[in-house]
Amino acid sequence: MKLYLIHVGFYDSELMDGLYEQHGNFFVVARNVKEAKTRAKMNRVFQNKNMHIDGIQELTLVDGYRVNLVKETGTKETVNYSYDEVKKLK
């Protein structure tokens, strides 16, 4: 399995009356880029916002470190740092 960053675009009528294209990114784990595209299109937010894919990046190395995916079961372990928390980092 490989890690893919999916770069999406969409128009949101709640933001500037939908005049400008908005963008976002999310990650997908898949066997290949074709499967990554399919999995991205199955994402509920992708569907609800009528998003399209602007690009897909396969991530194998990040800052000189190899990405190694290991299947886990259990609870989500994501740690988020808010704007204010990041701003305070020195």
C-alpha positions as CSV (number, residue, x, y, z in Angstrom):
1,M,0.0,0.0,0.0
2,K,1.1,3.5,-0.7
3,L,0.3,7.0,0.7
4,Y,-1.2,9.6,-1.7
5,L,-1.9,13.2,-1.2
6,I,-5.0,14.2,-3.1
7,H,-5.2,17.9,-4.1
8,V,-8.8,18.9,-4.7
9,G,-10.6,21.9,-6.1
10,F,-14.2,23.0,-5.6
11,Y,-16.6,25.9,-5.8
12,D,-18.5,26.7,-2.6
13,S,-21.5,29.0,-3.0
14,E,-21.1,29.9,0.7
15,L,-17.7,31.5,0.1
16,M,-17.7,34.5,-2.2
17,D,-20.9,33.3,-3.8
18,G,-18.9,30.4,-5.4
19,L,-16.9,32.9,-7.6
20,Y,-13.5,31.6,-6.7
21,E,-12.2,28.0,-6.7
22,Q,-11.3,26.7,-3.3
23,H,-8.7,24.0,-2.7
24,G,-7.9,21.4,-0.1
25,N,-5.8,18.3,0.4
26,F,-6.4,14.9,2.0
27,F,-4.6,11.6,2.2
28,V,-5.6,8.3,0.8
29,V,-3.9,4.9,1.2
30,A,-4.2,2.7,-1.9
31,R,-2.3,0.1,-4.0
32,N,-1.8,2.4,-7.0
33,V,-2.8,5.9,-8.3
34,K,-5.9,4.6,-10.0
35,E,-7.2,3.1,-6.8
36,A,-6.3,6.3,-5.0
37,K,-8.4,8.3,-7.4
38,T,-11.3,5.9,-6.9
39,R,-11.0,6.1,-3.1
40,A,-10.8,9.9,-3.2
41,K,-14.0,10.1,-5.2
42,M,-15.7,7.9,-2.5
43,N,-14.9,10.4,0.2
44,R,-18.2,11.9,1.6
45,V,-16.9,15.5,1.7
46,F,-15.5,15.1,-1.8
47,Q,-19.0,14.1,-3.0
48,N,-20.9,16.7,-0.9
49,K,-18.8,19.6,-2.1
50,N,-18.8,18.3,-5.7
51,M,-15.0,18.4,-5.7
52,H,-12.7,17.5,-8.6
53,I,-9.1,16.3,-8.4
54,D,-6.4,18.8,-9.4
55,G,-3.5,16.5,-8.7
56,I,-2.3,13.4,-6.9
57,Q,1.1,13.0,-5.3
58,E,2.5,9.6,-4.3
59,L,4.5,10.1,-1.1
60,T,7.4,7.7,-0.7
61,L,10.1,10.0,0.8
62,V,9.5,13.1,3.0
63,D,12.5,15.2,4.1
64,G,14.8,12.2,3.6
65,Y,12.6,9.8,5.5
66,R,10.9,6.8,3.8
67,V,7.2,6.5,4.3
68,N,6.4,3.1,5.6
69,L,2.7,2.3,6.1
70,V,1.8,-0.3,8.8
71,K,-1.8,-1.5,9.1
72,E,-3.2,-0.8,12.6
73,T,-6.5,-1.4,14.3
74,G,-7.7,0.7,17.2
75,T,-8.3,4.3,17.9
76,K,-7.3,7.3,15.9
77,E,-4.0,8.8,17.1
78,T,-4.0,12.1,15.3
79,V,-2.6,15.1,17.1
80,N,-3.8,18.5,15.9
81,Y,-2.1,21.8,16.8
82,S,-4.2,25.0,16.5
83,Y,-3.2,28.2,14.8
84,D,-2.6,29.8,18.3
85,E,-0.5,26.8,19.5
86,V,1.7,26.8,16.4
87,K,2.1,30.6,16.6
88,K,3.5,30.3,20.2
89,L,6.2,27.8,19.2
90,K,9.6,29.4,19.3
